[in-house]
Amino acid sequence: MPNTKSAERRMRSSARKQSRNRSVKSSLHTLERRYLSLVEAGKKEDAAQVLRTVTSAFDKAAKAGVIHRATADRKKSRLAVKMG
């Protein structure tokens, strides 16, 4: 348990951030799986639209600090390669 008021506040703040980060990461994984399933099914036009959504989501997550910028860039690149 926290010993000071500031540590108590920090604990609450960390719990909020952890919850938000988990939610964002979960949605990223879901989008990524949806995209990969479309690519495997050969639905190129649908996959292209989902790729734009996934790319945007990775950029937003990196901007918010949920994931590292380089991680977002690497994942976007690898997903784009799977398209073509």
HUGI-V193660 format. One record per pair of residues at least 4 apart in sequence whose C-alpha atoms are under 6 Angstrom apart, sorted by the first residue. I is the first residue (numbers start at 0). J is the second residue. Records with the same first field share a line. If there is no record, write none. Layout:
BEGIN
I: J + J
END
This chain:
BEGIN
1: 6 + 7
9: 13
13: 17
16: 20
20: 65
30: 53
34: 46 + 49
37: 42 + 46
38: 46
46: 50
50: 54
54: 75
57: 71
60: 65 + 66
61: 65 + 66 + 67 + 68
END
